[in-house]
């Protein structure tokens, strides 16, 4: 689809695009401890 001179690519309902997949893989990797989080991303929260 083109809008205001820019091409926008949409993927199917069952498939994500490469940028979304990379972002998902990075975030879930950090969440599960498989990848190291960038400095400052993980904060310790103390419960009272």
N, C-alpha and C positions, 0 to 999 in steps of 0.2 A: 504494500500500500504506500502511496506517496502522498505526503502532506506538506505543504509549504516548501516544496522543493527538496524535501528529505525523504529517503526511502526507509520505510519501517517494515521489518520482516517479522511475521508472526509464525509461530510453530503450531503444530497440531495440539489437540486437547490432551493427547496422551504422551507428548514428548516436550521436554523443555529445551530451550536454546543453550548454546555453549557457555554464554556468560552466566546465565542462571545456574547451570550445572556446576560451574567452577565455584561460584559464590556459595552454593549449597554445600559442596564438598569441603570447602575451607571452613565454613561455620560449624558444620557438624563434626568435622575433624577436631576443631578446638573444643567443642562441647564434650566430646567423648575422650579427650586427652590423646588422640592420635596425632595431632599437630600442635606445635607450640604457638601459643597466642602472642600477637605482637605486644611489645612492652606497654603496660598500662591498661590492657584490655580486661585483665582479670583482677578483681578486687576482692579482698577478704571482707566478709560481712560478719560482724560479731553479733550474736543473739544474746539478749539479756535474760 
